[in-house]
Amino acid sequence: MVNLFKNMFPKKGRRVPSYLSWTDADPKDLLYISDLDGTLLSSSGSLSTDSIQRLNHLIDCGLKFTIATARNYDSAHPILKGLNLKIPAILFNGVYLTEFKSGQNVFLADFITQEVVQEMLKLVTPMGLHPFIYSYFSNGEKHRVYYRQAANPGAEAYLASLDGDKRLRKVDDFKFSDEEKVSGFLLIDKKKVLKPIHQKLKKKFPLEISLYFAEDVSRKGYYWLQAYHREANKANMVKLLAQYLKLPMKNVVVFGDYINDLGMFNIAGRAIAVSNAIPEVKRAAHEIIGSNNNGSVIDYLESLGFG
């Protein structure tokens, strides 16, 4: 699947704001894609019944809307199960493009090789670091999140956020079956601990993985180092989705708040940041609206005149 991404779109230099090219377009001709955590969802990680009903009304009136999230299907679906998404959702930071009602994958990006996983484990285990590793079973569409222990308050907070998640598995060692592929891994610790790990992995595997290194928005002082396959990111899957729907990129509008949203901000016709977004995202945006806790994404969509 990864070959579908290559050479689809030329690389660009400094972005040129493109909003003048589509502001006169009918909103029904545009595709709206929102990040979840920190953007569409409240800070509690939820979407109210009223918000779901409002979004469903807009969708019924012709709004082309979907999500692009770092969450997996098993994590996103319980929150949005009442939402009538008719357009496939971008999940796990661009690893999957998935029909939201059925959970069936339309497209897959590539996965992290066992070589990269084992090298990462050799690097971090002697330091007392314990990753969360995400896997995908091709036979049965199953997902798992493996961990050995949560060794610091940042990791403990993340583990607590997964309470009740059926994907979660505590293990003594990381072993994967022949049908299992690694879609990503996550390390959580202080910046000074993770920074050299980030540098070593980036240097050793520049063509194999994409790394995201940023402060945990919900646990200040702790950082997340996340890894996915090099071709697995929101931007690549946004491009693929637009191609799938036969839409030009200038007709794509995206909402976001965090570092993993920057790629799609750089390619969309219009990029909109919520006011609680990190500074890098605000700088990349064409427009800044209110905060996620004020339901600003839905307010914006309702202002477009649907229904």
BAFI-3210 file (N, C-alpha, C; in Angstrom, 3 decimals, decimal comma, padded with zeros to 6 digits):
// residues 307
n [1|2|3|4|5|6|7|8|9|10|11|12|13|14|15|16|17|18|19|20|21|22|23|24|25|26|27|28|29|30|31|32|33|34|35|36|37|38|39|40|41|42|43|44|45|46|47|48|49|50|51|52|53|54|55|56|57|58|59|60|61|62|63|64|65|66|67|68|69|70|71|72|73|74|75|76|77|78|79|80|81|82|83|84|85|86|87|88|89|90|91|92|93|94|95|96|97|98|99|100|101|102|103|104|105|106|107|108|109|110|111|112|113|114|115|116|117|118|119|120|121|122|123|124|125|126|127|128|129|130|131|132|133|134|135|136|137|138|139|140|141|142|143|144|145|146|147|148|149|150|151|152|153|154|155|156|157|158|159|160|161|162|163|164|165|166|167|168|169|170|171|172|173|174|175|176|177|178|179|180|181|182|183|184|185|186|187|188|189|190|191|192|193|194|195|196|197|198|199|200|201|202|203|204|205|206|207|208|209|210|211|212|213|214|215|216|217|218|219|220|221|222|223|224|225|226|227|228|229|230|231|232|233|234|235|236|237|238|239|240|241|242|243|244|245|246|247|248|249|250|251|252|253|254|255|256|257|258|259|260|261|262|263|264|265|266|267|268|269|270|271|272|273|274|275|276|277|278|279|280|281|282|283|284|285|286|287|288|289|290|291|292|293|294|295|296|297|298|299|300|301|302|303|304|305|306|307]
n.u [000,813|002,017|003,272|001,396|001,493|003,836|005,325|002,876|002,245|004,002|006,921|006,868|008,011|008,198|005,016|002,308|-000,300|-003,498|-006,116|-007,495|-008,152|-010,330|-012,415|-014,765|-016,047|-018,653|-019,566|-020,350|-018,797|-016,398|-014,069|-013,993|-011,811|-011,147|-008,922|-008,983|-008,408|-007,942|-008,904|-011,485|-012,636|-013,461|-011,419|-011,630|-011,627|-013,952|-017,049|-019,973|-023,438|-025,152|-023,352|-022,694|-025,199|-025,548|-023,441|-024,236|-026,571|-025,506|-024,004|-026,062|-027,165|-025,409|-022,700|-019,355|-017,506|-014,952|-012,596|-009,207|-007,015|-004,761|-005,637|-006,550|-008,911|-010,332|-010,182|-011,203|-013,801|-015,691|-016,083|-017,166|-019,315|-021,981|-021,873|-022,505|-020,518|-019,815|-017,710|-014,547|-012,421|-009,350|-007,004|-004,956|-002,820|-002,523|-001,926|-004,057|-006,887|-010,177|-013,436|-015,857|-018,197|-018,202|-015,617|-013,857|-010,854|-009,953|-007,647|-004,205|-001,261|002,291|004,130|006,130|009,302|010,488|013,174|013,677|012,101|013,353|015,918|015,269|014,336|016,681|018,103|016,606|015,825|018,019|018,118|016,009|013,640|010,334|008,480|005,260|003,807|002,250|000,198|-001,025|-003,274|-003,444|-005,198|-008,286|-008,567|-007,671|-006,405|-003,661|-002,239|000,738|002,527|005,100|005,547|004,478|006,598|006,905|005,325|004,207|003,904|002,256|-000,050|-000,833|-001,320|-003,467|-005,349|-006,016|-007,589|-009,836|-009,676|-009,841|-007,727|-005,430|-002,558|-000,637|002,701|005,555|007,666|008,279|006,804|005,904|003,415|003,352|001,356|001,165|001,711|003,754|002,489|003,204|005,109|005,503|007,211|007,460|008,655|010,871|012,129|014,960|015,698|014,553|015,432|018,128|017,529|015,677|017,355|019,204|017,594|016,533|018,812|019,718|017,598|016,581|015,107|013,228|011,394|009,051|009,319|007,835|008,245|007,409|006,051|003,865|000,550|-001,291|000,056|002,215|005,735|006,409|007,365|006,450|007,641|006,994|006,678|006,217|005,764|007,699|006,119|003,671|001,537|-000,556|-000,728|-000,016|-002,120|-004,308|-003,887|-004,242|-006,894|-008,223|-007,632|-008,972|-011,593|-011,750|-011,112|-009,597|-006,651|-006,922|-009,508|-009,712|-010,164|-008,702|-008,588|-006,788|-004,434|-001,959|001,480|001,547|-000,341|000,714|001,709|-000,585|-001,610|000,163|-000,465|-003,150|-005,984|-007,064|-006,070|-006,926|-006,516|-007,245|-007,698|-006,274|-004,146|-000,717|002,097|003,546|001,651|-000,296|001,149|001,352|-001,191|-003,974|-006,000|-007,252|-009,394|-011,817|-011,429|-011,013|-012,604|-014,750|-016,217|-015,530|-014,911|-017,264|-018,993|-017,799|-018,258|-021,036|-021,420|-021,139|-023,434|-024,928|-027,957]
n.v [-001,203|001,177|002,164|003,608|006,147|007,316|009,749|010,867|013,512|016,500|017,651|020,557|023,908|026,649|027,258|028,687|030,729|029,533|030,239|032,183|030,989|029,401|030,486|031,371|029,110|026,632|025,544|022,883|021,620|021,234|019,415|018,640|018,087|016,986|016,923|014,951|014,740|017,480|019,150|018,602|017,132|017,641|018,705|016,608|014,466|013,782|013,846|015,546|014,424|016,268|017,648|015,626|015,215|017,709|017,687|015,471|016,481|018,467|016,841|015,351|017,387|017,740|018,231|017,426|015,542|014,347|012,625|012,950|011,323|010,447|008,382|004,884|002,682|001,212|002,879|005,353|004,845|004,185|006,724|008,210|006,778|007,358|009,064|009,876|009,210|009,428|009,442|007,896|007,503|008,879|007,175|006,394|008,167|008,225|005,679|004,035|004,155|004,195|002,744|004,039|003,053|000,252|-000,498|-001,507|-001,489|000,771|001,672|000,967|002,192|001,583|-000,625|-000,690|-002,195|-005,318|-005,212|-002,495|-002,235|-004,050|-002,930|-000,507|-001,438|-002,590|-000,305|001,231|-000,407|-001,039|001,431|001,546|002,271|001,876|001,015|001,676|-000,449|-000,726|-002,914|-004,683|-007,077|-008,817|-010,837|-010,761|-008,174|-007,159|-005,268|-004,402|-003,126|-003,206|-003,373|-003,203|-002,049|000,919|003,357|005,914|009,029|010,270|008,158|006,574|008,148|008,063|005,313|005,094|006,478|004,602|002,822|000,191|-000,197|-002,500|-003,283|-003,334|-004,924|-006,377|-007,373|-009,560|-009,749|-008,445|-009,971|-011,029|-012,383|-014,246|-013,191|-010,627|-007,141|-004,288|-001,206|001,140|002,860|004,119|006,228|007,547|010,082|012,292|015,215|015,418|012,785|011,486|012,887|012,193|009,597|010,085|011,431|009,411|007,372|008,766|009,283|006,701|005,432|006,963|006,656|004,812|005,332|007,756|010,268|011,737|014,204|015,711|017,816|016,411|017,259|017,075|016,450|018,224|018,729|016,164|014,208|012,991|010,528|009,435|006,902|006,007|004,246|005,536|006,463|006,687|008,968|011,769|013,649|012,296|010,451|012,148|013,234|010,891|010,278|012,520|012,090|009,654|010,529|012,125|014,876|018,106|019,269|021,897|022,064|021,047|021,323|021,666|020,958|021,453|020,907|020,080|018,854|016,667|017,390|019,203|018,413|017,956|020,501|021,870|021,123|021,427|023,216|025,101|025,753|025,378|026,382|025,567|027,656|026,711|025,400|024,303|026,577|026,221|025,100|027,080|029,060|027,943|028,000|029,203|030,427|031,118|029,788|029,533|027,691|024,091|023,284|024,936|024,045|024,877|024,007|022,790|024,985|026,612|025,046|025,088|027,724|027,843|027,605|025,290|023,511]
n.w [000,000|000,587|-001,692|-003,075|-002,108|-003,019|-005,044|-005,656|-005,215|-005,862|-004,054|-002,021|-001,485|000,680|002,043|000,232|001,060|000,256|000,423|-001,013|-003,354|-003,017|-001,512|-002,654|-003,324|-003,253|-000,067|000,081|-001,727|-000,568|001,467|004,838|007,457|010,655|013,387|016,421|019,506|021,588|019,671|018,110|020,183|023,666|026,477|028,199|026,599|025,221|023,323|023,268|023,404|022,265|020,584|018,764|017,589|016,366|014,501|012,955|011,819|010,140|008,405|007,245|005,808|003,785|004,365|003,831|005,814|007,976|010,156|011,366|013,192|015,892|017,304|017,454|015,789|017,724|019,878|019,025|018,029|020,182|021,283|019,220|018,260|017,724|015,631|012,303|010,171|006,843|005,179|004,836|007,737|008,926|010,679|013,541|013,201|010,464|009,597|008,934|006,734|007,200|007,001|008,995|010,212|009,837|010,476|008,669|006,838|004,310|003,052|003,750|005,259|005,434|007,699|010,740|010,715|012,117|012,670|013,267|015,567|017,341|017,530|018,715|021,209|022,234|022,663|024,535|026,709|028,552|029,776|031,422|030,280|029,084|026,402|024,847|022,597|019,495|017,677|014,758|013,553|010,651|010,017|010,799|011,640|014,116|016,913|019,085|022,132|023,588|026,671|029,185|031,709|033,462|034,042|035,052|036,108|033,807|031,958|033,499|033,592|030,912|030,652|032,413|030,943|029,099|030,373|030,482|027,780|025,263|023,720|025,196|026,571|029,040|029,233|029,671|027,922|024,630|022,102|018,857|016,737|013,603|012,047|012,862|012,803|013,434|014,096|015,336|017,958|021,316|023,528|026,787|028,799|030,640|028,957|028,782|029,016|026,814|024,585|023,601|022,729|020,727|018,898|018,239|017,099|014,955|013,462|012,874|011,531|009,207|006,860|007,425|009,547|010,861|013,275|016,127|018,426|021,274|023,888|026,283|026,076|028,088|030,379|031,688|031,468|030,870|028,040|024,798|022,658|019,652|017,154|013,752|010,635|007,916|005,774|006,916|007,880|008,764|006,687|004,264|004,148|004,004|001,460|-000,051|000,575|-000,510|-003,211|-003,527|-003,229|-005,392|-005,271|-005,462|-003,717|-002,902|-002,139|000,359|003,808|006,945|010,473|013,502|016,277|017,165|016,924|015,135|013,335|011,620|009,105|007,475|007,619|006,018|003,443|002,881|001,465|003,181|006,465|009,791|013,052|016,458|019,364|021,511|020,453|019,886|019,603|017,129|015,430|015,330|014,003|011,491|010,535|008,536|009,788|013,071|015,427|018,151|021,301|021,858|024,002|023,845|021,771|019,180|016,570|015,605|015,794|013,840|011,528|011,465|010,847|008,147|006,697|006,179|006,077]
ca.u [000,000|002,830|003,657|000,390|001,837|005,058|005,231|001,519|002,242|005,373|007,311|006,735|008,797|007,413|003,621|001,670|-001,709|-004,319|-007,523|-008,142|-008,555|-011,518|-013,395|-016,033|-016,586|-019,778|-019,060|-020,649|-017,750|-015,178|-013,932|-013,549|-011,174|-010,762|-008,251|-009,880|-007,975|-007,485|-009,485|-012,936|-013,032|-013,157|-010,195|-011,896|-011,576|-015,310|-017,882|-021,304|-024,529|-025,615|-022,378|-022,866|-026,444|-025,307|-022,619|-025,049|-027,465|-024,709|-023,679|-027,296|-027,419|-024,439|-021,325|-018,374|-016,740|-014,374|-011,605|-007,830|-006,632|-003,734|-006,312|-006,903|-010,360|-010,885|-010,204|-012,030|-015,186|-016,601|-016,357|-017,913|-020,159|-023,247|-021,621|-022,784|-019,446|-020,008|-016,406|-013,587|-011,668|-007,900|-006,774|-003,607|-001,874|-002,354|-001,638|-005,257|-008,061|-011,131|-014,881|-016,035|-019,302|-017,863|-014,265|-013,061|-009,843|-009,992|-006,238|-003,225|000,119|003,177|004,349|007,514|009,922|010,957|014,542|013,594|011,564|014,359|016,977|014,727|014,302|018,065|018,540|015,882|015,649|019,035|017,892|014,813|012,501|009,404|007,583|003,973|003,957|000,941|000,281|-002,207|-003,376|-004,075|-006,278|-009,304|-008,648|-007,495|-005,337|-003,159|-001,275|001,540|003,426|005,664|005,188|004,478|007,694|006,966|003,976|003,695|003,458|001,113|-001,225|-001,256|-001,902|-004,787|-006,266|-006,389|-008,370|-011,004|-009,388|-009,698|-006,470|-004,306|-002,008|000,597|003,548|006,911|008,543|007,568|006,888|004,847|003,118|003,629|000,268|001,124|002,601|003,884|002,062|003,853|005,469|005,486|008,010|007,066|009,572|011,331|012,772|016,392|015,856|014,132|016,086|019,174|016,881|015,129|018,452|019,811|016,661|016,431|020,051|019,882|016,512|015,983|014,210|012,296|010,359|008,809|009,320|007,203|008,800|006,798|005,563|002,516|-000,317|-002,090|000,941|003,348|007,004|006,692|007,388|006,116|008,398|006,173|007,255|005,386|006,491|008,012|005,032|002,422|001,278|-001,859|-000,651|-000,076|-003,446|-005,204|-003,699|-004,845|-008,344|-008,671|-007,574|-010,039|-012,858|-011,607|-011,136|-008,287|-006,233|-007,395|-010,855|-009,604|-010,037|-008,313|-008,565|-005,862|-003,869|-000,720|002,585|001,260|-001,272|001,427|001,826|-001,806|-001,733|001,031|-000,934|-004,578|-006,373|-007,168|-005,683|-007,544|-006,060|-008,014|-006,897|-005,430|-003,096|000,658|002,509|003,933|000,434|-000,911|001,924|001,121|-002,614|-004,549|-007,019|-007,337|-010,735|-011,848|-010,805|-011,744|-013,600|-015,909|-016,877|-015,326|-014,931|-018,665|-019,491|-017,285|-018,954|-022,411|-021,429|-020,990|-024,746|-025,605|-029,240]
ca.v [000,000|002,374|002,695|004,547|007,483|007,851|010,550|011,325|014,958|017,029|018,334|021,995|024,694|027,433|027,220|029,932|030,648|029,266|030,435|033,022|030,170|028,576|031,116|031,536|027,793|026,138|024,709|021,471|021,071|021,142|018,326|019,147|017,010|017,477|016,151|014,691|015,200|018,856|019,915|018,363|016,655|018,493|018,297|015,333|013,424|013,363|014,649|015,467|013,948|017,429|017,908|014,578|015,502|018,877|017,238|014,605|017,348|019,073|015,785|015,064|018,528|017,746|018,486|016,344|015,665|013,170|012,889|012,465|011,220|009,494|007,240|003,726|002,492|000,737|004,004|006,443|004,466|004,341|008,138|008,778|005,723|007,917|010,007|009,256|009,531|008,770|009,469|007,138|008,238|008,683|006,697|006,080|009,121|008,005|004,286|003,435|004,873|003,183|002,982|004,152|002,228|-001,170|-000,753|-002,102|-000,591|001,053|001,693|000,857|002,589|000,466|-000,869|-000,642|-003,518|-005,910|-004,740|-001,201|-002,471|-004,695|-001,957|000,438|-002,102|-002,703|001,031|001,823|-001,310|-000,827|002,717|001,451|002,817|000,831|001,592|001,117|-000,876|-000,940|-003,900|-004,919|-008,439|-008,780|-011,815|-010,491|-006,741|-006,925|-004,363|-004,593|-002,182|-003,958|-002,612|-003,987|-001,315|002,376|003,594|007,298|009,606|010,513|006,874|006,146|008,913|007,522|003,998|005,321|006,901|003,408|001,946|-000,374|-000,391|-003,933|-003,562|-003,270|-006,191|-006,285|-008,499|-009,586|-009,504|-008,091|-011,010|-010,809|-013,544|-014,067|-012,414|-009,354|-006,097|-003,159|000,039|002,281|002,726|005,367|006,336|008,720|010,388|013,671|015,627|015,114|011,339|011,049|013,618|011,396|008,469|010,664|011,715|008,157|006,701|009,582|009,100|005,308|004,981|008,146|006,283|003,775|005,785|009,154|010,451|012,935|014,427|016,943|017,746|015,890|018,413|016,889|016,187|019,098|018,247|014,871|014,265|011,799|010,205|008,479|006,462|005,320|004,057|006,807|006,897|006,728|010,231|012,329|014,348|011,342|009,847|013,198|013,245|009,687|010,413|013,492|011,390|008,650|011,245|012,927|016,280|018,764|019,611|023,229|021,911|020,366|022,200|020,831|021,555|020,724|021,602|019,482|018,730|015,688|017,994|020,163|017,925|018,231|021,960|022,352|020,718|021,694|024,509|025,989|025,114|026,132|025,953|025,993|028,616|025,983|024,708|024,673|027,720|025,836|024,875|028,391|029,770|027,311|028,087|030,356|031,026|030,572|029,910|029,350|026,487|022,826|023,187|025,751|023,460|025,863|023,383|022,641|026,346|027,041|024,309|025,567|029,061|027,734|027,721|024,022|023,313]
ca.w [000,000|000,719|-002,991|-003,543|-001,654|-003,604|-006,255|-005,918|-005,202|-005,798|-002,846|-002,140|-000,565|001,625|001,619|-000,176|001,457|-000,918|000,725|-002,015|-004,488|-002,784|-000,644|-003,359|-003,636|-002,463|001,032|-000,154|-002,589|000,226|002,429|006,135|008,222|011,978|014,435|017,559|020,829|021,626|018,561|018,100|021,514|024,816|027,185|028,862|025,579|024,906|022,440|023,866|022,559|021,503|019,524|017,759|016,871|015,505|013,376|012,104|011,047|009,083|007,447|006,516|004,915|002,697|004,779|003,689|007,058|008,596|011,193|011,228|014,591|016,294|017,937|016,673|015,667|018,992|020,803|018,503|017,764|021,329|021,518|018,094|017,679|017,255|014,546|011,011|009,228|005,551|004,515|005,649|008,750|008,990|012,036|014,013|012,623|009,032|009,253|008,377|006,260|007,655|007,028|010,433|010,707|009,816|010,953|007,602|006,311|002,875|002,676|004,821|005,013|005,749|009,118|011,210|010,632|013,369|012,900|013,950|016,910|018,180|017,783|019,700|022,507|022,705|023,054|025,668|027,850|029,599|030,429|032,252|029,546|028,661|025,398|024,456|021,206|018,882|016,608|013,934|013,042|009,335|009,978|011,807|011,907|015,551|017,323|020,440|022,701|024,549|027,550|030,286|032,916|033,386|034,979|035,512|036,158|032,470|031,420|034,316|033,162|029,628|030,912|033,015|029,885|028,347|031,256|029,814|026,365|025,019|023,017|026,129|027,032|029,822|028,860|030,215|026,782|023,410|021,088|017,895|015,899|012,184|011,465|013,571|012,299|014,361|013,455|015,969|019,368|022,080|024,747|027,572|029,892|030,638|027,714|028,794|028,857|025,488|023,495|022,933|022,049|019,503|017,977|017,781|016,197|013,745|012,695|012,458|010,659|008,578|005,769|007,872|010,475|011,193|014,716|016,666|019,759|021,777|025,261|026,516|026,291|029,297|031,519|031,459|031,995|030,262|026,584|024,029|021,460|018,911|015,889|012,774|009,389|007,266|004,897|007,678|008,552|008,387|005,406|003,161|004,046|003,510|000,008|-000,608|000,719|-001,508|-004,493|-003,481|-003,402|-006,616|-004,885|-005,431|-002,362|-002,525|-001,598|001,651|004,973|008,084|011,806|014,352|017,440|017,678|015,984|014,083|012,387|010,778|007,734|006,715|007,535|004,941|002,109|002,708|000,939|004,334|007,721|010,875|014,379|017,625|020,136|022,454|019,695|020,203|018,775|015,780|014,646|015,098|012,987|010,188|010,203|007,862|010,652|014,424|015,980|019,594|021,858|021,763|025,070|023,469|020,599|018,114|015,243|015,200|015,567|012,535|010,485|011,403|010,259|006,701|006,082|005,918|006,755]
c.u [000,851|003,192|002,628|000,737|002,949|004,785|003,813|001,463|003,674|005,654|007,256|007,672|007,886|005,972|003,139|000,212|-002,611|-005,790|-008,238|-008,669|-009,836|-012,593|-014,744|-016,682|-017,783|-019,215|-019,324|-019,617|-016,429|-015,231|-013,338|-013,046|-010,697|-009,968|-009,251|-009,380|-007,396|-008,100|-011,004|-013,433|-012,714|-011,903|-010,378|-011,870|-012,931|-015,962|-019,315|-022,336|-025,066|-024,668|-022,497|-024,113|-026,273|-024,476|-023,426|-026,015|-026,715|-024,363|-024,901|-027,632|-026,347|-023,002|-020,459|-017,409|-016,181|-013,303|-010,238|-007,230|-005,476|-004,350|-006,520|-008,425|-010,990|-010,979|-011,159|-013,507|-016,108|-016,982|-017,315|-018,941|-021,522|-023,105|-021,730|-021,738|-019,636|-018,706|-015,404|-012,754|-010,185|-007,543|-005,297|-002,546|-001,586|-001,938|-002,828|-006,220|-009,203|-012,574|-015,322|-017,153|-018,897|-016,516|-013,361|-012,091|-009,968|-008,565|-005,394|-001,917|001,001|003,420|005,837|008,099|010,353|012,384|014,522|013,107|012,629|015,519|016,529|014,752|015,712|018,577|017,906|015,794|016,731|018,870|016,686|013,590|011,639|008,390|006,188|004,108|002,585|001,078|-001,081|-002,153|-004,109|-005,226|-007,277|-009,398|-008,509|-006,317|-004,929|-002,264|-000,538|002,378|003,941|005,339|005,156|005,437|007,813|005,555|003,375|003,147|002,260|-000,171|-001,744|-001,910|-003,299|-005,803|-006,745|-007,216|-009,646|-010,807|-009,072|-008,403|-005,321|-003,884|-000,709|001,415|004,875|007,940|007,690|007,826|005,669|004,667|003,405|002,566|000,221|002,158|002,610|003,544|002,686|004,310|005,588|006,359|007,611|008,063|009,911|012,093|014,244|016,661|015,596|014,887|017,212|018,612|016,329|016,235|019,059|018,895|016,538|017,644|020,138|018,834|015,823|014,964|013,133|011,136|010,246|008,695|008,652|007,638|008,278|006,284|004,135|001,602|-001,119|-001,250|002,229|004,608|007,390|006,540|007,008|007,056|007,639|006,837|006,222|006,263|006,641|006,853|003,694|002,312|-000,035|-001,821|-000,760|-001,462|-004,503|-005,104|-004,414|-006,365|-008,891|-008,670|-008,710|-011,405|-012,868|-011,776|-009,734|-007,933|-006,710|-008,800|-010,874|-009,348|-009,731|-008,305|-007,582|-005,289|-002,439|000,271|002,294|000,192|-000,561|001,524|000,585|-002,097|-000,966|000,542|-002,379|-004,830|-006,542|-006,896|-006,164|-007,095|-007,059|-007,097|-005,989|-004,306|-001,717|001,105|002,867|002,722|-000,262|-000,179|001,669|-000,306|-002,945|-005,460|-006,981|-008,740|-010,676|-011,290|-011,663|-012,838|-014,842|-016,625|-016,701|-015,331|-016,373|-019,301|-019,062|-018,062|-020,401|-022,496|-021,374|-022,318|-025,413|-026,921|-029,853]
c.v [001,260|002,984|003,661|005,971|008,110|008,556|010,972|012,828|015,456|017,671|019,836|022,680|025,399|027,511|028,615|029,836|030,556|029,573|031,304|032,196|029,404|029,263|031,322|030,201|027,475|025,262|023,226|020,810|020,870|019,944|018,890|017,971|017,578|016,449|015,934|015,357|016,612|019,735|019,758|017,942|017,702|017,975|017,001|014,173|012,925|014,310|014,460|014,942|015,077|017,730|016,881|014,827|016,685|018,496|016,360|015,422|017,991|018,059|015,437|016,170|018,688|018,049|017,250|016,463|014,323|013,598|012,363|012,487|010,256|008,277|006,109|003,590|002,111|001,844|005,096|006,071|004,600|005,797|008,695|007,811|006,222|008,846|009,294|009,672|008,724|008,676|008,732|008,036|007,888|008,370|006,392|006,878|008,883|006,602|003,668|004,489|003,885|003,643|002,922|003,263|000,767|-001,486|-001,382|-001,066|-000,466|001,024|001,520|001,495|001,385|000,408|-000,825|-002,055|-004,007|-005,457|-003,420|-001,396|-003,050|-003,754|-000,927|-000,187|-002,270|-001,372|001,482|000,923|-001,139|000,488|002,693|002,074|001,681|001,413|000,966|000,791|-001,283|-001,922|-004,089|-006,346|-008,399|-009,775|-011,517|-009,036|-006,410|-005,995|-004,678|-003,411|-002,938|-003,004|-003,546|-003,351|000,176|002,865|005,033|007,895|009,888|009,247|006,343|006,856|008,391|006,160|004,134|005,732|005,731|002,428|001,484|-000,612|-001,871|-004,287|-003,808|-004,654|-005,927|-007,535|-008,426|-009,276|-009,185|-009,170|-010,880|-012,051|-013,220|-013,192|-010,977|-008,381|-004,930|-001,863|001,268|001,955|004,102|005,233|007,621|008,907|011,875|013,958|015,205|013,627|010,922|011,718|012,821|010,175|008,940|010,867|010,438|007,427|007,455|009,387|007,694|004,873|006,152|007,821|005,297|004,307|007,309|009,262|011,771|013,075|015,756|016,721|017,221|017,064|018,290|016,646|016,977|018,558|016,885|014,982|012,919|011,696|009,081|008,148|005,721|005,048|005,401|007,342|007,026|008,045|010,805|012,956|013,386|010,741|010,874|013,280|012,066|009,757|011,392|012,864|010,372|009,291|012,128|014,424|016,872|019,167|021,006|023,180|021,181|021,397|021,323|021,650|020,757|021,578|021,181|019,237|017,733|016,177|018,896|019,711|018,230|019,732|022,495|021,995|021,099|023,066|025,542|025,194|025,991|025,550|026,398|026,845|027,954|025,212|025,165|025,774|027,363|025,656|026,202|029,154|029,219|027,490|029,326|031,136|030,349|030,840|029,707|028,003|025,245|022,731|024,033|025,220|024,289|025,261|023,261|024,004|026,848|026,359|024,778|026,956|029,031|027,748|026,428|023,971|024,592]
c.w [000,000|-000,633|-003,554|-003,171|-002,491|-004,930|-006,615|-006,050|-005,134|-004,472|-003,072|-001,159|000,408|001,149|001,254|000,217|000,232|-000,691|-000,316|-003,176|-004,238|-001,945|-001,312|-003,699|-002,753|-001,342|000,846|-001,065|-001,844|001,163|003,710|006,974|009,553|012,769|015,578|018,843|020,756|020,555|018,533|019,481|022,572|025,499|027,955|027,873|025,155|023,911|022,904|022,871|021,694|020,338|018,403|016,933|015,920|014,279|012,420|011,241|009,886|007,991|006,606|005,512|003,834|003,067|004,558|004,864|007,478|009,598|010,779|012,624|014,803|016,987|016,932|016,629|017,004|020,024|020,336|018,396|018,978|021,605|020,466|017,523|017,210|016,077|013,197|009,973|007,945|004,770|005,396|006,558|008,674|010,439|012,273|013,260|011,149|008,649|008,523|007,829|006,351|007,513|008,483|010,970|010,846|010,440|009,906|007,030|004,791|002,320|003,938|004,364|005,350|007,260|009,455|011,205|012,012|013,697|013,682|015,384|017,833|018,496|018,807|021,090|023,084|023,254|024,367|026,893|028,915|030,349|031,360|031,613|029,007|027,683|025,433|022,971|020,654|017,720|015,935|013,406|011,709|009,222|011,099|012,219|013,398|015,808|018,757|020,828|023,798|025,402|028,635|031,628|032,619|034,464|035,458|035,471|034,780|031,834|032,198|033,895|031,830|029,812|031,508|031,961|029,036|029,182|030,550|028,325|026,114|024,281|023,982|026,619|027,801|029,561|029,600|029,135|025,558|022,357|020,175|017,029|014,439|011,512|011,989|013,008|013,285|013,630|014,096|017,376|019,982|023,312|025,456|028,710|029,839|029,329|027,664|028,632|027,414|024,347|022,834|022,214|020,710|018,467|017,401|016,792|014,874|012,847|012,111|011,428|009,946|007,490|006,196|008,713|010,504|012,705|015,090|018,115|020,278|023,197|025,296|026,867|027,588|030,551|031,317|032,146|031,456|028,744|025,989|022,832|020,758|017,585|015,058|011,555|008,680|006,431|005,619|008,423|008,043|007,003|004,228|003,007|003,644|001,990|-000,638|-000,536|-000,322|-002,904|-004,606|-003,753|-004,644|-006,327|-004,979|-004,012|-001,943|-001,940|-000,261|002,749|006,179|009,375|012,664|015,463|017,766|016,547|014,860|013,116|011,381|009,326|006,914|006,648|006,326|003,543|001,845|002,099|002,034|005,600|008,872|012,213|015,435|018,510|021,151|021,759|020,140|019,231|017,338|014,871|014,352|013,999|011,581|009,689|009,378|008,814|012,017|014,956|017,493|020,025|021,653|022,817|024,800|022,227|019,344|016,712|014,751|014,959|014,188|011,416|010,351|010,757|008,730|005,964|005,707|006,696|007,236]
res [m|v|n|l|f|k|n|m|f|p|k|k|g|r|r|v|p|s|y|l|s|w|t|d|a|d|p|k|d|l|l|y|i|s|d|l|d|g|t|l|l|s|s|s|g|s|l|s|t|d|s|i|q|r|l|n|h|l|i|d|c|g|l|k|f|t|i|a|t|a|r|n|y|d|s|a|h|p|i|l|k|g|l|n|l|k|i|p|a|i|l|f|n|g|v|y|l|t|e|f|k|s|g|q|n|v|f|l|a|d|f|i|t|q|e|v|v|q|e|m|l|k|l|v|t|p|m|g|l|h|p|f|i|y|s|y|f|s|n|g|e|k|h|r|v|y|y|r|q|a|a|n|p|g|a|e|a|y|l|a|s|l|d|g|d|k|r|l|r|k|v|d|d|f|k|f|s|d|e|e|k|v|s|g|f|l|l|i|d|k|k|k|v|l|k|p|i|h|q|k|l|k|k|k|f|p|l|e|i|s|l|y|f|a|e|d|v|s|r|k|g|y|y|w|l|q|a|y|h|r|e|a|n|k|a|n|m|v|k|l|l|a|q|y|l|k|l|p|m|k|n|v|v|v|f|g|d|y|i|n|d|l|g|m|f|n|i|a|g|r|a|i|a|v|s|n|a|i|p|e|v|k|r|a|a|h|e|i|i|g|s|n|n|n|g|s|v|i|d|y|l|e|s|l|g|f|g]
***
